[in-house]
Amino acid sequence: MGDLVILFQKGGIVMYPLLVFSLLALTFLVERGIALRRAKINVNEFLSKIRKALLVNRDVRAAVKVCEEYKGPVASVVKAALRMMGEDCGPTRPPSPWPLTAAQQALLDRFIADNHLAQKETA
């Protein structure tokens, strides 16, 4: 440990800002690690609850409540998207009514099937 102090002193005045910024970087690293660990969710469980609320129950409010139960960026993005449902997204996208019309539901069902988003049934 004494050798480290001698090397630090030999480095001169430049070593002090390096020490301060190294400690600052370490602090940010630890803080981001803690934040990311807290934001971790079981995505499969989360998405199955969202699918159930939207596809089975057809209840957007229940899906928003599911998002509020979970912390993290995935839940926040899904919640923001659900809250935007029915709002005008600009001149190219008219507002989408809820509940869906039969034609809209057929399009949604085809999209879900084509992209393999349907919940897999367990035997």
Secondary structure, 3 states (H helix, E strand, C coil): CHHHHHHHHHHHHHHHHHHHHHHHHHHHHHHHHHHHHHHCCCHHHHHHHHHHHHHHCCCHHHHHHHHHHCCCHHHHHHHHHHHHCCCCCCCCCCCCCCCCCHHHHHHHHHHHHHCCCCCCCCC
